[in-house]
């Protein structure tokens, strides 16, 4: 993770937390991330993993890309939080950040070494649209695993525990997260 991205994430988390009038304790309760870890992230002493960043975004009721993009920044493709601890086998590249007019964000994800990445439920009304570019993706939702091959696509309600698993050694896929009818962005003005 670059120093600039780490600073952006820390600033966004702290700003959004303070806008809500939340203490670190309150955000820890809402996100499931410890108060100590949140403090380290805000003080730039630690870089969050992708999984931790998703939890924080869910706790703050905002999108993943809103935490990795400066307010008012142009929508430019950027490398997401992909080099953090525990994320050597799961990388995220932001293709399109969340925009209020589209109510969606788009990512390219790579997962390797048969890694399995679990995601916490998103808000009610959030849907993920997956397209496998290469490899084989195990996708867990509705209480069961689904195998997607290269070229396959799938849509599911993301307000439930879900997971992505590399079933081929290296899998690349696109994930479009839509916040239509979601309350996920009540604090901002709408993807663990």
N, CA, C and O of each residue as an XYZ file, in Angstrom:
768
protein
N       0.852     -1.168      0.000
C       0.000      0.000      0.000
C       0.899      1.231      0.000
O       1.856      1.295      0.771
N       0.605      2.203     -0.850
C       1.428      3.403     -0.920
C       1.171      4.296      0.287
O       0.126      4.210      0.931
N       2.137      5.150      0.579
C       1.999      6.070      1.705
C       0.816      7.008      1.491
O       0.076      7.305      2.429
N       0.637      7.478      0.244
C      -0.468      8.385     -0.050
C      -1.817      7.694      0.180
O      -2.736      8.293      0.738
N      -1.932      6.431     -0.253
C      -3.177      5.687     -0.055
C      -3.429      5.468      1.432
O      -4.563      5.600      1.892
N      -2.388      5.135      2.187
C      -2.526      4.943      3.632
C      -3.016      6.223      4.295
O      -3.879      6.178      5.173
N      -2.469      7.368      3.879
C      -2.891      8.657      4.435
C      -4.341      8.965      4.064
O      -5.103      9.457      4.895
N      -4.719      8.681      2.828
C      -6.096      8.910      2.378
C      -7.067      8.086      3.210
O      -8.074      8.604      3.692
N      -6.765      6.801      3.380
C      -7.639      5.912      4.149
C      -7.772      6.417      5.587
O      -8.879      6.516      6.115
N      -6.649      6.733      6.209
C      -6.682      7.217      7.594
C      -7.523      8.481      7.707
O      -8.343      8.611      8.616
N      -7.314      9.409      6.783
C      -8.067     10.659      6.800
C      -9.555     10.451      6.581
O     -10.378     11.079      7.248
N      -9.905      9.577      5.653
C     -11.313      9.307      5.375
C     -11.999      8.658      6.575
O     -13.117      9.032      6.930
N     -11.340      7.698      7.193
C     -11.937      7.022      8.350
C     -12.161      8.020      9.477
O     -13.250      8.089     10.048
N     -11.130      8.787      9.792
C     -11.241      9.750     10.892
C     -12.306     10.805     10.594
O     -13.104     11.144     11.467
N     -12.322     11.322      9.369
C     -13.293     12.342      8.991
C     -14.724     11.816      9.076
O     -15.601     12.486      9.623
N     -14.959     10.632      8.542
C     -16.314     10.062      8.553
C     -16.750      9.712      9.971
O     -17.918      9.871     10.324
N     -15.818      9.242     10.774
C     -16.134      8.928     12.171
C     -16.533     10.204     12.919
O     -17.522     10.212     13.651
N     -15.767     11.272     12.735
C     -16.051     12.527     13.431
C     -17.339     13.179     12.921
O     -18.071     13.790     13.700
N     -17.625     13.052     11.596
C     -18.878     13.584     11.054
C     -20.083     12.966     11.740
O     -21.110     13.620     11.923
N     -19.951     11.710     12.116
C     -21.036     11.016     12.801
C     -21.034     11.282     14.301
O     -21.971     10.902     15.003
N     -19.980     11.934     14.794
C     -19.867     12.162     16.217
C     -19.518     10.896     16.988
O     -19.871     10.752     18.159
N     -18.821      9.983     16.321
C     -18.487      8.686     16.910
C     -17.103      8.693     17.531
O     -16.170      9.311     17.018
N     -16.997      8.003     18.628
C     -15.700      7.725     19.235
C     -15.105      6.498     18.535
O     -15.776      5.835     17.744
N     -13.848      6.212     18.836
C     -13.250      4.984     18.310
C     -14.005      3.755     18.832
O     -14.156      2.767     18.114
N     -14.478      3.821     20.082
C     -15.271      2.717     20.643
C     -16.521      2.464     19.824
O     -16.852      1.317     19.524
N     -17.214      3.528     19.462
C     -18.461      3.392     18.693
C     -18.175      2.772     17.322
O     -18.909      1.887     16.883
N     -17.121      3.226     16.644
C     -16.771      2.647     15.347
C     -16.324      1.200     15.511
O     -16.636      0.362     14.664
N     -15.606      0.895     16.575
C     -15.193     -0.487     16.825
C     -16.414     -1.388     16.965
O     -16.439     -2.486     16.409
N     -17.425     -0.938     17.700
C     -18.651     -1.721     17.856
C     -19.398     -1.881     16.540
O     -19.941     -2.951     16.265
N     -19.433     -0.834     15.725
C     -20.166     -0.879     14.457
C     -19.452     -1.708     13.395
O     -20.099     -2.294     12.527
N     -18.118     -1.763     13.458
C     -17.349     -2.415     12.396
C     -16.813     -3.794     12.756
O     -16.547     -4.610     11.873
N     -16.656     -4.054     14.044
C     -16.027     -5.306     14.449
C     -14.510     -5.253     14.393
O     -13.845     -6.277     14.550
N     -13.957     -4.061     14.171
C     -12.502     -3.853     14.171
C     -12.145     -3.241     15.521
O     -12.821     -2.317     15.971
N     -11.110     -3.731     16.166
C     -10.775     -3.277     17.514
C     -10.460     -1.783     17.557
O      -9.985     -1.199     16.583
N     -10.736     -1.189     18.705
C     -10.428      0.224     18.935
C      -8.939      0.474     18.742
O      -8.548      1.482     18.154
N      -8.104     -0.445     19.237
C      -6.656     -0.288     19.102
C      -6.242     -0.256     17.632
O      -5.434      0.583     17.234
N      -6.796     -1.172     16.818
C      -6.457     -1.205     15.395
C      -6.941      0.062     14.699
O      -6.214      0.633     13.886
N      -8.150      0.505     15.002
C      -8.676      1.730     14.392
C      -7.783      2.925     14.723
O      -7.495      3.751     13.858
N      -7.351      3.008     15.975
C      -6.451      4.087     16.376
C      -5.132      4.042     15.629
O      -4.619      5.075     15.200
N      -4.580      2.838     15.473
C      -3.312      2.685     14.735
C      -3.478      3.099     13.282
O      -2.581      3.719     12.711
N      -4.608      2.768     12.678
C      -4.855      3.142     11.280
C      -4.963      4.655     11.169
O      -4.344      5.256     10.291
N      -5.744      5.282     12.050
C      -5.917      6.734     11.997
C      -4.608      7.479     12.259
O      -4.397      8.562     11.712
N      -3.728      6.912     13.088
C      -2.438      7.558     13.393
C      -1.350      7.173     12.391
O      -0.190      7.548     12.567
N      -1.705      6.441     11.361
C      -0.782      6.004     10.316
C       0.283      5.053     10.844
O       1.379      4.978     10.288
N      -0.027      4.330     11.907
C       0.904      3.352     12.467
C       0.688      1.965     11.882
O       1.522      1.077     12.056
N      -0.435      1.779     11.185
C      -0.757      0.483     10.605
C      -1.582      0.687      9.336
O      -2.390      1.612      9.251
N      -1.370     -0.180      8.356
C      -2.173     -0.167      7.130
C      -3.214     -1.281      7.233
O      -2.872     -2.413      7.575
N      -4.474     -0.976      6.941
C      -5.498     -2.008      7.059
C      -5.421     -3.020      5.919
O      -5.055     -2.685      4.793
N      -5.770     -4.250      6.233
C      -5.913     -5.254      5.183
C      -7.197     -4.956      4.415
O      -8.013     -4.146      4.854
N      -7.374     -5.601      3.287
C      -8.597     -5.443      2.508
C      -9.806     -5.832      3.355
O     -10.812     -5.123      3.373
N      -9.703     -6.963      4.057
C     -10.824     -7.426      4.884
C     -11.165     -6.409      5.969
O     -12.340     -6.149      6.228
N     -10.147     -5.834      6.604
C     -10.381     -4.838      7.650
C     -11.016     -3.588      7.063
O     -11.922     -3.014      7.667
N     -10.556     -3.161      5.901
C     -11.114     -1.972      5.263
C     -12.581     -2.179      4.899
O     -13.385     -1.258      5.045
N     -12.942     -3.375      4.427
C     -14.351     -3.670      4.138
C     -15.184     -3.573      5.401
O     -16.286     -3.027      5.371
N     -14.674     -4.098      6.520
C     -15.413     -4.035      7.785
C     -15.634     -2.586      8.220
O     -16.720     -2.219      8.668
N     -14.601     -1.781      8.085
C     -14.718     -0.376      8.476
C     -15.727      0.339      7.586
O     -16.558      1.103      8.079
N     -15.661      0.097      6.277
C     -16.613      0.718      5.350
C     -18.046      0.322      5.709
O     -18.941      1.167      5.721
N     -18.260     -0.955      6.000
C     -19.593     -1.415      6.382
C     -20.036     -0.733      7.677
O     -21.182     -0.299      7.790
N     -19.133     -0.639      8.651
C     -19.467      0.014      9.914
C     -19.800      1.487      9.746
O     -20.655      2.016     10.457
N     -19.132      2.152      8.812
C     -19.381      3.571      8.553
C     -20.503      3.802      7.543
O     -20.830      4.945      7.224
N     -21.093      2.714      7.041
C     -22.171      2.805      6.044
C     -21.721      3.580      4.815
O     -22.413      4.485      4.349
N     -20.554      3.215      4.299
C     -20.063      3.837      3.075
C     -19.454      2.748      2.199
O     -19.308      1.605      2.630
N     -19.106      3.103      0.990
C     -18.507      2.128      0.084
C     -17.019      1.992      0.354
O     -16.401      2.871      0.956
N     -16.457      0.892     -0.092
C     -15.024      0.635      0.012
C     -14.250      1.758     -0.671
O     -13.294      2.291     -0.108
N     -14.666      2.116     -1.884
C     -13.912      3.105     -2.652
C     -13.978      4.488     -2.028
O     -13.080      5.298     -2.255
N     -15.013      4.786     -1.248
C     -15.073      6.088     -0.590
C     -13.968      6.237      0.454
O     -13.549      7.355      0.754
N     -13.498      5.137      1.001
C     -12.416      5.206      1.985
C     -11.044      5.279      1.328
O     -10.061      5.621      1.986
N     -10.966      4.962      0.047
C      -9.670      4.942     -0.633
C      -9.497      6.093     -1.623
O      -8.504      6.147     -2.349
N     -10.473      7.020     -1.653
C     -10.443      8.119     -2.608
C     -10.623      9.438     -1.880
O     -11.472      9.551     -0.996
N      -9.839     10.425     -2.240
C     -10.006     11.751     -1.660
C     -11.309     12.367     -2.139
O     -11.689     12.166     -3.292
N     -12.018     13.127     -1.272
C     -13.250     13.782     -1.698
C     -12.989     14.698     -2.885
O     -12.011     15.446     -2.890
N     -13.855     14.645     -3.885
C     -13.726     15.491     -5.059
C     -12.696     15.028     -6.060
O     -12.503     15.680     -7.087
N     -12.023     13.912     -5.790
C     -11.011     13.418     -6.724
C     -11.688     12.891     -7.983
O     -12.802     12.372     -7.926
N     -11.024     13.023     -9.095
C     -11.542     12.490    -10.349
C     -11.605     10.976    -10.253
O     -10.827     10.355     -9.528
N     -12.530     10.392    -10.985
C     -12.638      8.940    -10.996
C     -11.529      8.398    -11.874
O     -11.655      8.363    -13.098
N     -10.457      7.980    -11.254
C      -9.294      7.480    -11.958
C      -8.996      6.091    -11.434
O      -9.087      5.850    -10.230
N      -8.640      5.173    -12.320
C      -8.286      3.831    -11.884
C      -7.088      3.920    -10.960
O      -6.104      4.594    -11.265
N      -7.175      3.236     -9.825
C      -6.076      3.258     -8.870
C      -5.950      1.904     -8.220
O      -6.917      1.145     -8.148
N      -4.766      1.603     -7.749
C      -4.560      0.341     -7.045
C      -5.114      0.483     -5.643
O      -4.726      1.394     -4.912
N      -6.003     -0.392     -5.265
C      -6.611     -0.362     -3.941
C      -5.669     -0.926     -2.897
O      -4.493     -1.177     -3.160
N      -6.213     -1.119     -1.707
C      -5.439     -1.651     -0.586
C      -5.114     -3.100     -0.870
O      -5.895     -3.991     -0.537
N      -3.953     -3.346     -1.490
C      -3.689     -4.695     -1.979
C      -2.430     -5.322     -1.422
O      -2.123     -6.471     -1.741
N      -1.705     -4.609     -0.611
C      -0.435     -5.180     -0.151
C      -0.370     -5.319      1.364
O       0.700     -5.548      1.928
N      -1.513     -5.178      2.013
C      -1.524     -5.228      3.471
C      -1.280     -6.622      4.004
O      -1.298     -7.603      3.260
N      -1.050     -6.694      5.306
C      -0.844     -7.976      5.968
C      -2.040     -8.880      5.715
O      -3.187     -8.437      5.772
N      -1.768    -10.145      5.435
C      -2.836    -11.107      5.248
C      -3.508    -11.025      3.897
O      -4.381    -11.839      3.597
N      -3.118    -10.049      3.058
C      -3.764     -9.875      1.770
C      -2.845    -10.220      0.608
O      -3.086     -9.782     -0.517
N      -1.814    -10.985      0.855
C      -0.891    -11.347     -0.213
C      -1.585    -12.109     -1.321
O      -1.128    -12.085     -2.464
N      -2.681    -12.788     -1.008
C      -3.377    -13.612     -1.998
C      -4.707    -13.006     -2.425
O      -5.464    -13.649     -3.152
N      -5.009    -11.796     -1.995
C      -6.269    -11.134     -2.362
C      -5.990     -9.673     -2.623
O      -5.672     -8.929     -1.695
N      -6.104     -9.247     -3.868
C      -5.778     -7.875     -4.249
C      -6.992     -7.220     -4.899
O      -7.765     -7.861     -5.611
N      -7.136     -5.915     -4.630
C      -8.264     -5.143     -5.128
C      -7.742     -3.948     -5.909
O      -6.887     -3.206     -5.424
N      -8.254     -3.765     -7.108
C      -7.957     -2.577     -7.910
C      -9.281     -1.872     -8.178
O     -10.197     -2.469     -8.742
N      -9.387     -0.621     -7.782
C     -10.599      0.152     -8.015
C     -10.634      0.587     -9.477
O      -9.715      1.251     -9.957
N     -11.699      0.208    -10.180
C     -11.884      0.626    -11.563
C     -12.739      1.889    -11.628
O     -12.413      2.827    -12.355
N     -13.830      1.910    -10.868
C     -14.684      3.086    -10.750
C     -15.072      3.246     -9.291
O     -15.596      2.312     -8.684
N     -14.823      4.418     -8.722
C     -15.218      4.683     -7.346
C     -16.721      4.921     -7.292
O     -17.355      5.158     -8.320
N     -17.280      4.859     -6.107
C     -18.706      5.108     -5.934
C     -19.043      6.531     -6.359
O     -18.344      7.482     -6.006
N     -20.116      6.660     -7.116
C     -20.644      7.964     -7.507
C     -22.145      7.958     -7.209
O     -22.828      6.970     -7.479
N     -22.651      9.050     -6.657
C     -24.061      9.113     -6.268
C     -24.994      8.929     -7.458
O     -26.071      8.351     -7.306
N     -24.605      9.408     -8.644
C     -25.510      9.304     -9.790
C     -25.636      7.878    -10.314
O     -26.668      7.527    -10.886
N     -24.616      7.054    -10.135
C     -24.694      5.665    -10.603
C     -25.041      4.696     -9.485
O     -25.544      3.605     -9.753
N     -24.786      5.068     -8.244
C     -25.009      4.235     -7.060
C     -24.298      2.887     -7.173
O     -24.827      1.851     -6.770
N     -23.086      2.926     -7.731
C     -22.305      1.694     -7.853
C     -20.816      2.013     -7.829
O     -20.393      3.156     -8.005
N     -20.043      0.962     -7.604
C     -18.587      1.031     -7.715
C     -18.138     -0.266     -8.366
O     -18.848     -1.271     -8.325
N     -16.948     -0.236     -8.970
C     -16.482     -1.393     -9.738
C     -15.026     -1.677     -9.406
O     -14.193     -0.773     -9.345
N     -14.737     -2.975     -9.189
C     -13.402     -3.407     -8.820
C     -12.938     -4.555     -9.705
O     -13.747     -5.322    -10.228
N     -11.618     -4.660     -9.865
C     -11.000     -5.867    -10.417
C     -10.291     -6.517     -9.247
O      -9.462     -5.891     -8.587
N     -10.621     -7.786     -8.989
C     -10.032     -8.509     -7.874
C      -9.237     -9.688     -8.386
O      -9.629    -10.346     -9.350
N      -8.117     -9.951     -7.735
C      -7.347    -11.160     -8.018
C      -7.194    -11.918     -6.716
O      -6.964    -11.340     -5.654
N      -7.326    -13.209     -6.828
C      -7.208    -14.083     -5.668
C      -6.380    -15.278     -6.124
O      -6.590    -15.803     -7.218
N      -5.448    -15.704     -5.293
C      -4.525    -16.756     -5.723
C      -4.251    -17.748     -4.603
O      -4.694    -17.580     -3.466
N      -3.504    -18.790     -4.962
C      -3.056    -19.809     -4.014
C      -4.212    -20.453     -3.254
O      -4.073    -20.838     -2.093
N      -5.362    -20.563     -3.933
C      -6.569    -21.202     -3.368
C      -7.045    -20.517     -2.088
O      -7.680    -21.133     -1.232
N      -6.724    -19.240     -1.980
C      -7.135    -18.426     -0.839
C      -8.657    -18.264     -0.812
O      -9.302    -18.222     -1.860
N      -9.218    -18.175      0.380
C     -10.645    -17.919      0.570
C     -10.786    -16.617      1.343
O     -10.199    -16.468      2.415
N     -11.560    -15.670      0.812
C     -11.752    -14.367      1.426
C     -13.220    -14.199      1.803
O     -14.079    -14.143      0.924
N     -13.518    -14.118      3.097
C     -14.889    -13.931      3.574
C     -15.209    -12.450      3.673
O     -14.333    -11.636      3.962
N     -16.463    -12.105      3.432
C     -16.929    -10.731      3.529
C     -18.138    -10.669      4.451
O     -19.015    -11.532      4.408
N     -18.170     -9.651      5.273
C     -19.321     -9.414      6.138
C     -20.501     -8.952      5.289
O     -20.294     -8.437      4.190
N     -21.721     -9.122      5.765
C     -22.891     -8.639      5.011
C     -22.837     -7.126      4.811
O     -22.438     -6.376      5.702
N     -23.246     -6.704      3.628
C     -23.407     -5.283      3.337
C     -24.828     -4.894      3.738
O     -25.577     -5.731      4.242
N     -25.203     -3.652      3.524
C     -26.539     -3.176      3.881
C     -27.612     -3.844      3.015
O     -27.331     -4.340      1.924
N     -28.827     -3.844      3.519
C     -29.970     -4.339      2.751
C     -30.058     -3.550      1.439
O     -29.911     -2.327      1.448
N     -30.290     -4.222      0.332
C     -30.419     -3.553     -0.964
C     -29.127     -3.463     -1.747
O     -29.127     -2.932     -2.857
N     -28.006     -3.970     -1.201
C     -26.734     -3.961     -1.919
C     -26.597     -5.280     -2.680
O     -26.790     -6.356     -2.114
N     -26.262     -5.185     -3.974
C     -26.079     -6.366     -4.824
C     -24.697     -6.354     -5.429
O     -24.165     -5.296     -5.768
N     -24.108     -7.546     -5.567
C     -22.820     -7.685     -6.243
C     -23.039     -8.420     -7.554
O     -23.814     -9.373     -7.628
N     -22.343     -7.961     -8.588
C     -22.378     -8.555     -9.922
C     -20.957     -8.995    -10.246
O     -20.058     -8.163    -10.361
N     -20.755    -10.287    -10.392
C     -19.428    -10.868    -10.577
C     -19.281    -11.373    -12.008
O     -20.194    -12.004    -12.541
N     -18.127    -11.097    -12.636
C     -17.780    -11.661    -13.943
C     -16.359    -12.213    -13.816
O     -15.431    -11.470    -13.497
N     -16.186    -13.503    -14.063
C     -14.873    -14.138    -13.958
C     -14.109    -13.900    -15.259
O     -14.552    -14.299    -16.336
N     -12.961    -13.247    -15.142
C     -12.120    -12.948    -16.305
C     -11.182    -14.110    -16.627
O     -10.967    -14.438    -17.794
N     -10.626    -14.730    -15.584
C      -9.742    -15.883    -15.779
C      -9.745    -16.723    -14.510
O      -9.966    -16.209    -13.413
N      -9.498    -18.010    -14.668
C      -9.444    -18.925    -13.534
C     -10.806    -19.496    -13.196
O     -11.725    -19.484    -14.015
N     -10.921    -19.998    -11.970
C     -12.166    -20.557    -11.455
C     -12.427    -19.947    -10.089
O     -11.552    -19.950     -9.222
N     -13.631    -19.424     -9.899
C     -13.977    -18.741     -8.666
C     -15.050    -19.513     -7.916
O     -16.126    -19.781     -8.450
N     -14.747    -19.865     -6.686
C     -15.767    -20.366     -5.786
C     -16.422    -19.167     -5.138
O     -15.732    -18.309     -4.589
N     -17.749    -19.091     -5.189
C     -18.479    -17.950     -4.653
C     -19.528    -18.474     -3.684
O     -20.398    -19.259     -4.062
N     -19.439    -18.035     -2.429
C     -20.363    -18.492     -1.402
C     -21.417    -17.427     -1.147
O     -21.081    -16.294     -0.803
N     -22.686    -17.778     -1.311
C     -23.807    -16.926     -0.940
C     -25.043    -17.823     -0.831
O     -25.042    -18.948     -1.332
N     -26.080    -17.331     -0.187
C     -27.293    -18.112      0.061
C     -26.983    -19.444      0.734
O     -27.677    -20.435      0.508
N     -25.936    -19.466      1.563
C     -25.608    -20.645      2.339
C     -24.952    -21.779      1.582
O     -24.853    -22.888      2.107
N     -24.494    -21.529      0.343
C     -23.824    -22.599     -0.398
C     -22.786    -22.043     -1.362
O     -22.804    -20.864     -1.715
N     -21.874    -22.930     -1.779
C     -20.818    -22.564     -2.722
C     -21.306    -22.746     -4.152
O     -22.037    -23.687     -4.461
N     -20.884    -21.819     -5.025
C     -21.186    -21.863     -6.458
C     -19.851    -21.756     -7.187
O     -19.019    -20.924     -6.824
N     -19.629    -22.584     -8.210
C     -18.380    -22.551     -8.970
C     -18.600    -21.789    -10.267
O     -19.477    -22.140    -11.056
N     -17.806    -20.748    -10.489
C     -17.870    -19.962    -11.707
C     -16.582    -20.164    -12.493
O     -15.485    -20.051    -11.946
N     -16.725    -20.461    -13.769
C     -15.605    -20.648    -14.678
C     -15.310    -19.332    -15.403
O     -16.092    -18.385    -15.315
N     -14.212    -19.276    -16.100
C     -13.871    -18.112    -16.912
C     -15.041    -17.764    -17.829
O     -15.561    -18.625    -18.539
N     -15.453    -16.492    -17.809
C     -16.560    -16.026    -18.636
C     -17.918    -16.089    -17.955
O     -18.872    -15.475    -18.433
N     -18.028    -16.822    -16.841
C     -19.298    -16.912    -16.119
C     -19.571    -15.623    -15.358
O     -18.654    -14.888    -14.993
N     -20.856    -15.369    -15.129
C     -21.253    -14.203    -14.347
C     -22.339    -14.602    -13.356
O     -23.004    -15.627    -13.511
N     -22.501    -13.769    -12.340
C     -23.428    -14.084    -11.262
C     -23.822    -12.786    -10.560
O     -23.023    -11.854    -10.463
N     -25.053    -12.736    -10.075
C     -25.537    -11.604     -9.285
C     -26.126    -12.162     -7.992
O     -26.839    -13.165     -8.014
N     -25.829    -11.510     -6.861
C     -26.393    -11.968     -5.599
C     -26.584    -10.803     -4.633
O     -25.895     -9.786     -4.717
N     -27.527    -10.972     -3.721
C     -27.746     -9.994     -2.661
C     -26.582    -10.093     -1.685
O     -26.281    -11.173     -1.178
N     -25.928     -8.964     -1.423
C     -24.717     -8.965     -0.597
C     -24.999     -8.637      0.866
O     -24.073     -8.359      1.628
N     -26.259     -8.669      1.258
C     -26.617     -8.395      2.652
C     -26.577     -9.675      3.489
O     -27.370     -9.851      4.414
N     -25.660    -10.549      3.154
C     -25.478    -11.829      3.824
C     -23.983    -12.142      3.832
O     -23.238    -11.581      3.028
N     -23.527    -13.025      4.722
C     -22.126    -13.421      4.637
C     -21.854    -14.043      3.264
O     -22.642    -14.847      2.765
N     -20.736    -13.658      2.670
C     -20.381    -14.205      1.366
C     -18.862    -14.322      1.291
O     -18.135    -13.700      2.066
N     -18.397    -15.137      0.338
C     -16.962    -15.396      0.245
C     -16.561    -15.637     -1.196
O     -17.370    -16.032     -2.034
N     -15.280    -15.386     -1.460
C     -14.668    -15.616     -2.760
C     -13.504    -16.576     -2.543
O     -12.724    -16.395     -1.608
N     -13.376    -17.587     -3.388
C     -12.275    -18.536     -3.237
C     -11.671    -18.864     -4.599
O     -12.378    -19.176     -5.557
N     -10.356    -18.785     -4.654
C      -9.636    -19.187     -5.864
C      -9.638    -20.712     -5.932
O      -9.155    -21.377     -5.015
N     -10.180    -21.265     -7.017
C     -10.227    -22.719     -7.186
C      -9.297    -23.210     -8.286
O      -9.386    -24.366     -8.700
N      -8.390    -22.331     -8.773
C      -7.513    -22.739     -9.869
C      -6.049    -22.365     -9.665
O      -5.212    -22.707    -10.501
N      -5.722    -21.684     -8.595
C      -4.357    -21.234     -8.373
C      -4.200    -19.745     -8.603
O      -3.357    -19.107     -7.973
N      -5.007    -19.177     -9.507
C      -5.012    -17.739     -9.766
C      -6.316    -17.394    -10.474
O      -6.601    -17.931    -11.545
N      -7.103    -16.512     -9.891
C      -8.388    -16.121    -10.470
C      -8.495    -14.607    -10.471
O      -8.175    -13.949     -9.481
N      -8.946    -14.065    -11.589
C      -9.185    -12.618    -11.718
C     -10.654    -12.419    -12.064
O     -11.183    -13.082    -12.956
N     -11.310    -11.502    -11.357
C     -12.721    -11.260    -11.634
C     -13.087     -9.802    -11.404
O     -12.392     -9.073    -10.697
N     -14.181     -9.397    -12.011
C     -14.719     -8.050    -11.864
C     -15.899     -8.124    -10.908
O     -16.712     -9.046    -10.976
N     -15.983     -7.159    -10.031
C     -17.090     -7.085     -9.070
C     -17.683     -5.684     -9.148
O     -17.017     -4.695     -8.841
N     -18.950     -5.616     -9.566
C     -19.686     -4.355     -9.592
C     -20.641     -4.401     -8.406
O     -21.498     -5.281     -8.323
N     -20.491     -3.463     -7.502
C     -21.348     -3.410     -6.314
C     -22.349     -2.275     -6.513
O     -21.970     -1.116     -6.685
N     -23.641     -2.632     -6.485
C     -24.715     -1.662     -6.685
C     -25.437     -1.407     -5.377
O     -25.804     -2.344     -4.669
N     -25.638     -0.150     -5.060
C     -26.257      0.263     -3.809
C     -27.687      0.737     -4.018
O     -28.199      1.508     -3.205
N     -28.337      0.304     -5.070
C     -29.705      0.698     -5.350
C     -30.600      0.292     -4.193
O     -30.548     -0.850     -3.736
N     -31.408      1.204     -3.724
C     -32.350      0.972     -2.621
C     -31.660      0.614     -1.322
O     -32.301      0.076     -0.420
N     -30.383      0.895     -1.200
C     -29.665      0.574      0.036
C     -29.617      1.792      0.935
O     -29.604      2.930      0.465
N     -29.590      1.545      2.211
C     -29.421      2.615      3.191
C     -27.958      2.798      3.516
O     -27.612      3.460      4.494
N     -27.089      2.211      2.694
C     -25.666      2.180      3.009
C     -25.014      3.553      3.003
O     -23.929      3.714      3.562
N     -25.640      4.539      2.393
C     -24.973      5.820      2.268
C     -25.767      6.950      2.886
O     -25.709      8.089      2.424
N     -26.505      6.631      3.925
C     -27.299      7.651      4.570
C     -26.431      8.774      5.136
O     -26.876      9.917      5.232
N     -25.198      8.447      5.508
C     -24.331      9.470      6.071
C     -23.568     10.236      4.997
O     -23.156     11.373      5.227
N     -23.376      9.638      3.841
C     -22.553     10.265      2.818
C     -23.410     11.008      1.808
O     -22.896     11.825      1.045
N     -24.470     10.787      1.795
C     -25.311     11.570      0.907
C     -26.545     10.906      0.460
O     -27.322     11.490     -0.295
N     -23.903      5.445     -1.332
C     -24.322      4.141     -1.073
C     -23.275      3.383     -0.575
O     -23.452      2.199     -0.286
N     -19.383     -3.040     -0.668
C     -18.813     -3.508     -1.288
C     -18.151     -3.171     -0.525
O     -16.948     -3.424     -0.596
N     -18.082     -6.296      3.230
C     -17.060     -7.198      3.049
C     -17.739     -8.341      2.571
O     -17.110     -9.363      2.298
